[in-house]
Amino acid sequence: MPIDNGNLALKGLDDLFSTEENRQEEQREQVQQIPIDALHPFTNHPFKVLDDEAMTRTVESIAQYGVLAPLIARPRPDGDGYEIISGHRRQYAAKLAGLDTLPVIVRQMSDDAAVILMVDSNLQREHILPSERAFAYKMKLEALKNQGARSDLTSTQLVSKLRSNEQLGAENNQSRETVRRFIRLTNLVPELLDMVDEKKIAFNPAVDLSYLDESQQRDFLEAMNDTQNAPSLSQAQRLKRLAQEGHFSYDVAFAVMGEEKKDELDKVVIKNDTLRKYFPRSYTPKQMEDTIIKLLEQWQRKQQRQNER
């Protein structure tokens, strides 16, 4: 049977490329033990690493069992260690637990691919602050745009082509408009954005406040502190409109924030910290409420008896 040297040569070439690809794939995905100090945070990483109860549990778990899921990192351009793509919390917890090295999968990745993987791996977390989601969406949207996806955050006109913010919203079970509104939060000054994270300012009013420029936001922040009032949606919308019309000032913001809100006329709010000092620590909010109602009933009966005398 004749031998086709041309086919053999092609087959050998295919085998060579296949072997080289496999070798590179195996090398890229191989878990390595990397010194913990050689691992550096992702540039402009939007997700906060907090010393909270969840971190305490993570530290205890790592101290007992080690890091079970390897981090993902890429070599830094200057050759000085590695940039963490996924695993910032694990690295921080491992430091607290006293580990010297961590299991890491090292990958060569472009900036845009690294951003997308970094955001996607963190958006799977159960608890994400509004500021984290806002900056993560912004970073991923820019990366998608760089990769060639169409991005249009200003037009509300419907088009057939899938825009990158539509793609981003679909991946996170949110609409294009919701993605756009989250990204608006990145225009807030840090103090106001912190208040959104702390639930001192609701999401929807915060979006409208993001249309104020930095100077106007700081005037608003001062007015908010001076009146001790959080903005309602209608107040934030009015302030946005006044700013767009050129009528915004600290005095205007103070006047708007000093108004009584309609829902506040019908309710009395007592802070939990104020009530707690009068009750045993074991009392639930329901037990506290029941006790307050009983005491008010007793006070009412006493007032009625005094009026009857």
Secondary structure by P-SEA (a helix, b strand, c coil): ccccaaaaaaaaaaaaaaaaaaaaaaaaacccccccccccccccccccccccaaaaaaaaaaacccccbbbbbbbcccccbbbbcccaaaaaaaaaacccbbbbbcccccaaaaaaaaaaaaaccccccaaaaaaaaaaaaaaaaaaccccccccccccccccaaaaaaaaacccaaaaaaaaaaccccaaaaaaaaaccccaaaaaaaccccaaaaaaaaaaaaaacccccaaaaaaaaaaaaaccccaaaaaaaaacccccccccccccaaaaaaaccccccaaaaaaaaaaaaaaaaaaaaaaaac
